[in-house]
Amino acid sequence: MTDTAQRIRREDPAPGVARIVLARPKKRNAQDPELLYQLDTALMEAASDSSVKVIILAADGPDFSSGHDLAAGFYVPCAPVASMEGGFDAPGVEGHLAFEHETYLGLCRRWRSLPKPTIAEVQGRVIAGGLMLIWPLDLIVAADDATFSDPVSAFGVNGVEYFVHPWEVGARKAKEMLFTGEPLTAREAHSLGMVNRVVPVEELAERTLDLARRIAARPALGLRLAKESVNTAVDAQGQPAAIDHAFALHNLGHANNLARHGQLIDPEGRAIVRAAARNNRTGG
């Protein structure tokens, strides 16, 4: 049984600009399937709204997103929108593979292809699945308190399902990020080209909106063609095939965990992640 409480809010802060807000701050905007599909609906409505030229994705609370809500379970709360998948209830890793292909990888690719400029407005922590909300978007404006991490190698998998780390931070930093689980600061992410701008946290909303206004002043078709040109250049570098390969390895990790531990993730992973978080806070 699904919980259909609203987890997303739509705002229209300026002509030509839609602002979609993750509104689950008590859960640090952890992503259960309801949130992901409510977000997809809001994005598609903004994409089809001819008055909207730019879309901002923001979040309530101190953290942008703590990642996948693993306690929520794995289910698709509506008809699939990002794939032709079925068999979500198949035993073993088969059903979970279908779920991740639709709900994680499929939605990310769908959002990357949205034909309007998109901007992530990010504060606080962005952990694991939180990266899968911002990396498909076109621009990232980060508050100076933002951090970015993918600690899931501790769970016996290679990284989050939308595996674009080498493109976002470069190959060597991607390996360090995945091997250690340690977070990147906003300044580090900016120096690596992952983040467009770093601003004081108290100015985040207004500075992001100012950027969106300036983009919205340009012709919609020109913006669409520019976005598709850059995306196609990245595709020509081999990103789609690399994502598919990493996604297959991710699910190999799940299958190994299922065989060894009887569950999709290594149960010792939580302790590893918590210990690393304590060390990061104390400087150990």
Summary of the structure (lengths in Angstrom):
residues: 284
radius of gyration: 18.2
end to end distance: 43.2
largest distance: 55.6
contacts: 912
relative contact order: 0.13
helix: 51%
strand: 15%
